Amino acid sequence: MSIKTYRAARLSGAALACATALTLAPSVAHAAPPVQQTTQVPGFYRMALGDFQVTALYDGYVDLDTKLLKNVSGKDVQSLLAHMFIDNSKGVQTAVNGYLVHTGKNLVLVDTGSARCFGPTMGGLLANVRAAGYSPADVDTVLLTHLHPDHACGLASADGKAAFPNADVRVAKADADFWLDETVAAKAPKDNQPIFKMARDAVAPYVAAGRLKPYAPGEALLPGVSVVAAGGYTPGHSGYLFASRGQRLLVWGDLVHNHAVQFARPETAIEYDSDARQAIATRKRLFAGAAKDKLWVAGAHMPFPGIGHVRAGGKGYAWVPVEYGPLRADR
């Protein structure tokens, strides 16, 4: 047999075997794809801050009407929202975040979310504490930026017990004196009075246990943690600066409610400001400091995880969000 004939025979035999295999192979039924999922991944994100570990916790979201924004034209608002591809047809989706900081000595929670106070789109912070690998009983200190319900209602469980049974709750005395005073509440507009009651109910189990501990200006709290005055939004609105091995993170509470508008136009106030002029001055001061010092910052109403940097540019500022990545101590 010639080499040419041999090769032809081999090719012919291979083709026959292939055809036979295809003929005899059982037909494969393609299963339908799995049902599309309707839930998101657990809402937590970790980053290293020197020797500290920071875990951002997602409580949920609320749609805010941009008519609440003041000192800015409606045209400018719509332009800035469009620039960020934000649809304002049903209100602007606004996150509610809390932050858990493990310092090595303390497990500190900054703000507790809204629990049952604001409906089904919020109230997930406690579940995300657990999803992140912690128990609420592990938290030894709760720092409140202020006593609004979306920051403080998570202190208490549905049955009125302490959600964080081993924690001391620290809040600025000016905020406690305002929101927890029934005389002040009685003089407030009727529509605002439920907010005062929510604050009192939230702290009640800690008051009973002697664990609510308002602090005065300048008072030291914990090693590596200092208070940053941020008044104007509420009487005692405060931020907290965490520092470890040259890394610093400012958790600034409600300094910003709408990132698309208020970074570009820091003079934009919001309807909820107790003192709009002071709130604007505070925002400008903290923006300038964060940009100059290249601080990490974390915002309660920034898009989750709400951690990033502030960059100065032109007459305003820009938000630079953290990138997802491995935990590193040299960030």
N, C-alpha and C positions, 0 to 999 in steps of 0.2 A: 504494500500500500504506500502510495506516495505521501510525502508530508502534506501536500495540498489536500488530498483525499481524506487523510486522517483528521486534519483540522475541520474540514467540512462536516465530517461525521460527528465529531465532538460537539460542534455548534448545534447541529441538528438534534442531537440527543439532549442537550441542555435545554433547548427550546421546548422539546416534547415534555421533559420533566416539569418545567415551569408551568406549561399549559395544564398538565395533569393536576399539579398541586392547586392551581387556581380553581380548577373544576371541582375538585374534591373538598376544598376548604369550606367549612360551615359558614353560612351567612351570619354576620355580626349585626345584632340589633343595637342601634345607637340610643342610649338612654337619654331622657330629657335632662337638661342641665338642672342643678339644684335650684330651689326656690330663691329668689333674690332676698337678701337680708334687709331687715328694717331697722337694725340698731347699729350704733357707731361703736368703735373700739372704746375701752375704758378711758376716761378723761384724766390722764395724768401724764406728766412729762418731767424728766429729771435732768438736772445739770449740776456740775461740780462748781463750787465757789471756794477756792482754796481748799481747806480741810472740811468745809461745810458741804452738805448735800441739800440742794433745793428741789422740791417737788411741786410743780404747778398742779393745781387741782381744779377741774372744771365743774362748776355748779349747774350751769345751763345758760340760757339766754333769754333776753326780753327784746321785743321790737319797740324801739323808741321813736316817737314822732319827732322829726327834725324841727317842728315848730317850737320845741322846747329850747332850741338854741337861740341865744340872744346876741346882739351887737354884731350881727352878720346878716347880709341880705340873703333873701331866698334864692336869688339868682346865683350868688357865690356858692351857697350850700349845694345847689344842684350841680354846679360845675365841678366842685371839688369831689362830690360823690361819684359823678360820672368818670372823673379822672382815675378813680380807684375801682371802677367797674362795679359800683354798689347800686343795687336796685332799691329805690326808695318807695316803691309803690305801696308797700304794706308796712312801712316803718323800717328803720335800720336795725338789723340784727346786732344786738349788743351783748357780748359775753359777760358772765359773772364768774370771776376766778378767785380762788384762795391760794395761799402758798404755805407749804410745810417745809420748815428748815431744820435739818438735823445738824446740830453744832458739835456733836460728840459728847456734850454734857447735857444738852437740853433738846427736846423735840418741841419746836415752836410752831404754832399755827397762826398765820396772819389772816384773819377774817374767816367766817364759818359758813358762808353761803346763806341761802334763803329758806331752807327746809320747806315747810308747808305754806309759807306766807305769800307766795306769788304764782301759784298755779303749776301745771304739769310740765312746763318747759324748763323749770328750774328745780333745785332741791337735790341735786345729785352729788354734792360734795362729800357727804359722809360715806356713800358707797364707793367713791373714788379714793378716799383715804384707805379703805380696806383693799381695793383693787391694787393700790400701790404697795401693799405689803405691810401696812401698819394697822394697829387697832386704835380706835378712838381713846381707849384707856391709856395708850402710850404717850399721848400728848400731855406735857406737864405745864405748858404755858400757852394761853391764847392771847394774842395781841390784836385788838380791834382798832382799825383805822378810824372808825366812827360807829355810831349806833343805829344806822339805817337798817331796815329789815333784811335787805339782801346781803348784809355783812354780819348781822348778829342773830337772826332768827335760828340759824343752825346750831346755836348754843344749847337749845333745849329739844328734847325728843317729843314725840306726839303726846306722851303721857305727862309732860311737864318736868321730866327728870333731866339731869345734866347729861348732855350727849358726850361730854368729855369729863368724866367723873373725877379724874385726878389732876385737872388743870386749874391753875389760877388764871383768872381773866383780868387782863390789864387794859385800861382805856384811859384816855386823857380826862382829867377831872372836869375840864370845861365841857366836854361832851356829856359826861355822866350827869353833871349838875343840870344840864339843859334837858336831855331826853328822858331822864328818870324822875324828874320833878313833876308831881301831879298838879301843882299850882301853875307851873309853866304850861303844862298840857291843857289845863282848863281854859287858859287865855288864848290858846292857839286857834286858828281857823278850824271850823268843824271838820272839814275834809282831811286835815292833817292829824287830828287827834288819834285815829287808829295807829299811826306810826309810833306815837308815844307809848301806847299800850303794848304794841308788839315788842318794843325795846324793854319795857318793864317785865313782861312775861318771859322774854328770852334770858334775862339775867337772874330771874327769881331764884332758881335752884342754887346758883352760886352765891347769891346774897345770903340765903338760908344757911349755906355751908361755910360762910366767911371767906369765900374764894373770889369774890369780886373786889378788886383792889385798884381803884383809880389812882393815877399817878399825877404828880405836880410837874410843872415845867422844870426841866433840868435834872429830874430824878433819874438815876441809873437803873436800868432794868435787868439786863443779863450780860454776861461777858460776850463781846463781839457784836452787841446789838445796841443801837442808840436811836433815840426818837428824833425825827425831823419835823419841825413845825410846818404844818401845811394848812393853816386856817383859812376860812372863807367859805368853803363848801358847807361845813357845819362849824359850830363854835369851837370844837376841839379837834377837828379833822387833823390826823397825823400820819406821817409816813414812818417807815422803819428802815434804818440802814444797817445791813449785815456786812461784816468785814472779817476776812480771813486770809492770811498770807498775801496781802497786797491786793486781793480781789474784793470788790465792793458791789453790793446789790441794794438798790433803793426800792422798797415796796411802797408805792406812792398812793395806794387807795384810789379815790375817785378824782384824781387830778385831771383825767381825760375820760369823757364819755363817748366821744366820736373821733376816732383817730384820723379819719379823712379830712375833717374840718379843723379840729383844734390844734393840730400840729402846724398846719399851714397858717392858721389864724388863731394864735394863742389868746387873743383878746376876746374870743368867743366865750360867752358865759352860758350857763344853763339855768333853766327855770328853778331848779332845786337849790341853787346857791343861797345860803343864808346871808352872805355879804358878797355880792358879785364883784365889787371893786377889789376887795381883798383876795378873792379867789383868783381873779385874773392876775394880780400881782404875784401871788404864790406860784401860779403856773409858769409865768415868765421867768421867775427866779429859779425854780427847780429845773425847767428846761435848760436854761443857760448853764447852770451848774453841772447837770448831767452830761451835756454836750462837751463842756470844757474838760471835765474830769474823766470822760469816757466811762462813766458808770454803767454797769448793768442796771436796768430798771425793770420793774414788774408792775403792771397795772390791772386793777380789778375789772376794768371794762375794756381792755384791749383784746383783740382777737387771740383766742387761746393758742399757745400757752401764756401769752401776754408778756413775754420776756424779750428784751431787746436793748437797743441803744437809741439815743436821741442824737440826730445829726443836725447841726445848724446849716441853714442855707437861705440866702436872700433875706427877706424880712421875717421869715418863719423858720420852721424846723421840719424834719422828716423822721419817720419811724423806720428803724432798721431791725426787723425781727430776728430772733435767734435762729440759727440753722439746726435742724435735727442732726444728731450725731452721737457718738459714744461719749460716755462720761469721761471727762478728763479734768485733772487738777490744774492744768495750765491754760485754761480758757481765758 
